[in-house]
Amino acid sequence: MYENIEFTPTSGSEFSPDSGEETVQTPDSSTHLGVGLSLQNEGVETEKPPLAVQGKPYSTVFLMFGLLILLVVVDIGVRVKIYHLVVEKPLQTRFENHTKEQTEWQELRESYFYYASTQKKNWTESRKDCKSRGGDLVILNNKEKQGMIERMKIHGDSWIGLQSSDEWTAKWKWVDGTDLAYGSWREGVNVKAEQGLKAFTDQEGLWMLDKTGLKYWICEKKNVQHLGDLKPEKNISKT
């Protein structure tokens, strides 16, 4: 009755005709493990490197940018320092000297300005100094100018712009070439002109004579825009 019946084994089992039993075959675990590992390797992406490794190029860029900013700041500082030493400081010094010089000059009627030195020189060098200041040794050819000198604070005997000429017959002349017509000689001084003589004033405003020596000096300069009516006067009949 059952002779023509055949048994076909299913996947994973095997039928034994001798025993009439079906043997179940289990899959090879090593095969499944290998397939699983292969699938895992194929299906999972490679992990990314840590952030610390990824950020290294950016750190280098930031470092270079910081150094560049530092160099710019240092360059600006150096330029400012150079400008201060080369340009600003000399200008400030000149301004201070100009301001100091302006305060040293004393004014008369907005027309004449007078400067009393704090150093001593001979007559020739004293005149050079006055010229370097834009003036000349003071010309005291009227009473108002003489009064100005008497009120000034001078530091001692001071040269004025009066000297004897080098002509055959010497006579007194001011540095502007005009003849002496007004004087304020100290009593007892021999006012006869001799070659090489120069005049100076004492602290009382009285004039005396000398040929050489170191003395203070008084400069005078004019403001041509405000020349008043300070005309020469005459109180000497003979010179």
C-alpha positions in Angstrom: 0.0 0.0 0.0 2.8 2.4 0.8 5.5 1.2 -1.5 5.3 3.9 -4.1 5.3 6.8 -1.6 8.5 8.9 -1.7 9.5 11.3 1.0 11.2 14.5 -0.1 13.3 16.0 2.7 12.7 19.6 3.5 15.4 22.2 3.8 17.1 21.8 7.1 16.1 18.1 7.6 17.1 14.6 6.2 14.9 11.4 6.1 16.5 8.1 6.7 14.8 5.2 4.9 16.5 2.7 7.2 15.2 4.0 10.4 12.2 5.7 9.1 13.1 8.9 11.0 13.7 12.4 9.9 16.9 14.0 11.0 16.8 17.8 11.4 20.0 19.6 10.3 20.9 22.9 11.9 22.7 25.6 9.9 26.4 26.0 10.4 26.8 28.7 13.0 30.2 29.7 11.6 28.6 30.3 8.2 25.9 32.6 9.7 28.5 34.5 11.7 30.6 35.1 8.7 27.6 36.3 6.7 26.5 38.5 9.5 29.9 40.1 9.9 30.0 40.6 6.1 26.6 42.3 6.1 27.6 44.4 9.1 30.8 45.6 7.4 28.9 46.4 4.2 25.9 48.1 5.8 27.6 50.3 8.5 29.4 53.5 7.5 33.0 54.3 8.7 32.9 56.3 11.9 34.1 60.0 11.6 37.3 61.1 13.3 37.0 62.9 16.6 36.2 66.6 16.5 39.7 67.4 17.9 41.2 65.9 14.8 38.7 67.6 12.4 39.4 71.1 14.0 43.1 71.2 13.5 43.0 73.0 10.1 40.7 75.6 11.6 42.9 76.1 14.7 45.8 76.8 12.4 43.8 79.4 10.5 42.7 81.2 13.7 46.3 81.2 14.9 47.6 82.8 11.7 44.8 85.3 11.8 45.6 86.2 15.4 49.3 86.7 14.5 48.4 88.9 11.6 46.2 91.1 13.9 49.1 91.3 16.4 51.5 92.4 13.6 49.1 95.1 12.5 48.7 96.4 16.0 52.5 96.4 16.5 53.0 98.2 13.2 50.5 100.9 14.1 52.1 101.4 17.5 55.5 101.8 15.9 54.2 104.3 13.3 52.5 106.3 16.0 55.7 106.4 18.0 57.8 107.5 15.0 55.2 110.2 14.2 55.4 111.4 17.8 59.2 111.6 17.8 59.7 112.9 14.2 56.8 115.2 13.7 54.7 115.9 16.7 57.4 116.4 19.3 59.4 118.9 17.2 56.3 120.8 16.4 55.4 121.0 20.1 58.9 122.1 21.0 58.8 124.8 18.3 55.4 125.9 19.6 56.6 126.0 23.2 59.7 128.0 22.2 57.6 130.4 20.2 55.2 130.9 23.1 58.1 131.3 25.5 59.7 133.8 23.1 56.4 135.8 22.8 56.1 136.1 26.6 59.8 137.3 26.8 59.1 140.3 24.5 57.6 143.3 26.2 55.3 145.5 24.2 55.2 149.3 23.7 52.1 150.7 22.0 51.6 147.6 19.9 54.4 149.0 17.7 57.6 148.0 19.4 58.7 144.9 21.3 61.7 144.6 23.6 63.7 141.7 24.8 66.2 141.6 27.7 68.7 138.8 27.5 69.6 136.4 30.3 73.1 135.7 28.9 76.2 137.8 28.3 78.0 138.4 25.0 80.1 141.1 23.4 78.4 143.9 21.4 78.9 142.2 18.0 77.5 138.8 19.1 74.7 140.5 21.0 73.6 142.2 17.8 73.7 138.9 15.9 71.4 137.4 18.5 68.9 140.3 18.1 68.9 139.9 14.3 68.2 136.1 14.7 65.1 137.1 16.6 63.9 139.4 13.9 65.1 142.7 15.4 68.2 144.6 16.3 69.9 146.2 19.3 67.5 148.7 20.8 67.5 152.3 19.5 66.6 154.8 22.3 65.9 157.9 20.3 63.1 159.4 22.3 61.9 159.7 25.9 59.1 157.2 25.7 61.5 154.4 24.5 63.9 155.4 27.2 61.1 155.2 29.8 60.3 151.7 28.6 63.8 150.5 29.1 63.9 152.0 32.6 60.7 150.1 33.5 62.0 146.8 32.1 63.6 144.2 34.2 67.1 143.9 32.9 69.7 141.7 34.5 72.6 144.1 34.6 74.6 146.4 32.3 73.2 145.8 28.8 74.4 146.7 25.3 72.2 149.1 23.2 72.4 149.8 19.5 74.7 152.8 19.7 78.3 152.9 18.5 80.9 155.3 17.3 81.3 155.4 13.5 84.5 154.4 11.8 84.6 157.7 9.9 87.7 160.0 9.9 85.8 162.2 12.4 84.0 159.6 14.6 80.5 160.3 15.8 77.7 158.4 17.5 75.3 156.5 15.3 72.5 154.1 15.9 72.4 150.7 14.2 69.9 152.0 11.7 72.4 154.6 10.5 70.8 157.6 12.1 72.8 160.1 14.1 72.6 160.4 17.9 70.2 163.3 18.8 68.7 162.0 22.1 70.8 160.7 25.0 70.6 159.6 28.6 74.2 159.5 29.7 75.3 158.8 33.2 76.7 162.0 34.8 80.5 162.3 34.4 80.8 160.1 31.3 82.9 161.5 28.5 80.6 161.2 25.6 83.1 162.1 22.9 83.0 159.6 20.2 86.1 157.5 19.5 86.5 154.6 17.1 85.5 151.3 18.6 83.3 152.7 21.4 79.9 151.0 22.1 77.2 152.2 24.4 75.4 150.2 27.1 72.8 151.0 29.8 72.8 150.2 33.5 69.8 148.9 35.4 68.8 152.5 36.1 68.6 153.3 32.3 71.7 155.5 32.3 74.2 155.1 29.4 77.9 154.4 29.6 80.7 153.5 27.2 83.0 150.5 26.6 85.0 149.1 23.7 84.7 145.4 24.6 83.6 143.0 27.3 80.7 140.7 28.0 77.4 142.2 28.9 73.7 141.5 28.7 71.8 143.1 25.8 68.4 144.5 24.8 66.7 143.8 21.5 64.0 145.8 19.7 61.7 144.8 16.9 59.0 146.7 15.2 55.4 145.7 14.3 55.1 147.3 10.9 51.3 147.0 11.1 51.0 149.2 14.2 53.8 151.7 13.9 52.7 154.5 16.2 53.8 158.1 16.4 57.1 157.4 18.2 59.2 160.0 16.5 62.8 160.6 17.2 63.5 163.4 19.7 66.4 165.7 20.3 67.9 166.7 23.6 71.6 166.8 22.5 73.0 169.8 20.7 76.5 168.3 20.1 77.6 164.8 19.8 
